[in-house]
Structures are given as structure tokens and as C-alpha cells.
Amino acid sequence: MSDAKIGFCEIQLYLPGVMSLKQKRGIIKSMLTKMRNKFNVASAEVGNHETWQSATIAITTVSNSTQRLNQTINNVMKWIEANYPDAMITQHQTEIL
């Protein structure tokens, strides 16, 4: 049996300054691309597609260490807060499988 573990996190974002879906999609697309490149995680927008000022994104990563999975997910959330101050994390849920 493999020692592989999967870390999954669903993040709810509030985007108070966004005035259109086009603006929201630009922010989210940029965020997801930079996140993938920096942290080597899989990520996607998974909810609130038609709502201007809110978004739901999911990230996932694989490792053999639960500690490493938690560290990566926490680093991603800190990075979002530091690099996207107008995208406030309102809720998040993490699972390790």
C-alpha cells in the first residue's frame, strides 16, 4: 500500500471591490495561475461562478507527509492574504485523505 496522502482545501473568498464578472475572473485566473506556479498545487474555481463579489476556489496537493500537506495549504492561504489584500478569505475547510 502506498504512503501517499492527499491534501484538499476549499476556500471562500469575498471580493468587495469587484464590479463585474470579467473583473472577478481576471483576479481569480491570475491568482490560480500564480498559485500553481509558486506552490505546485492543483487549483480551480469551484463555486459562485455567477456572483461578482464572492468566489470559491479549491486547491489540492499530494505528499507522503500530513505535516507537509498542512504546511503547503497554510502557505497558500498566507500567500493569498499577502498578495491579494482585496480577496478576503471568509471561510476555509481542509481535509487530509
N, C-alpha and C positions, 0 to 999 in steps of 0.2 A: 504494500500500500504506500502511496506517495505521501510525503510530508507537506505537500502544497496546501496553502491556505489562501483564501480569497477575502480581501477587504472591500467592503461596499459602503458608500456613504451617499445619502440623498440630502441635498442642501436646498433650503428655501431661501430665495433672495428677494429683497424689497428694493426697487429701483425708483426712488421718489422723483428724480429729475427727468425721467424718461417721458417723452411726449408723443411717441409713435411706436408702432411695432417695428418699423425699419430701424429706428434708433436703438431699440432694445436688442434686436437681432444682431446689430453691429457690435454692441458691447459684449453680448454673450458669446458670439462667434470668436471674437478676439480673445476673450478670457479662456475659452476652452482650448483654442489652438496653443496659446502660450503655456497653459497648464500642462497640456500633453508633452510639449517640448521640454519644459523645465523638470517635471516630476515623473515622466514616463508612465502616466496613468491613462486609462481609457476614460473618456468623459463624453457626456451628451446632455442636451436639454431634454428633459423627460416630462415636463408638465407646464401648465399655464402658458401654452403656446400663443393664445389669442389675448392675453392680458398684458397691457402695456407695462405696468409698474411692478410686476412680480414674475419670477421665473423659478423653475425647479430644475436643478441640474443633478446629475449622478456621476460619481467617479468610482472606479474600481481598480484594484491593483492585486498582484499575486506575489506571494513570498512564502518562505518556509518558516517565518517568524511572526508571531502575533504582535510582538513589540514593534517590529519594523513596519507592519501594516498600520498600526495605530499612529506611529510616528509620521509616516508618509501622509496619512489623511489629515492629521493635525497640522502638518506643514502646509498642505494645500489650503486649508481654511485660514491659517495665518497669512499666507500669501495673498489670498483674495482680499482679506481685510486691509492689508498694507498697500496693495496695488490698485484696488478698486474701492475707494472710500465711499463712492456713491452707490455701491451694491452692498447693502447691509444684510448680513446673514441673520435671518429671523428664527430659523429652526434647522436642525440637522439630526439625522439618525444614522448611526453607524452599526454595521453588522460584520462580524468576522465568521466566515464559514470554513 
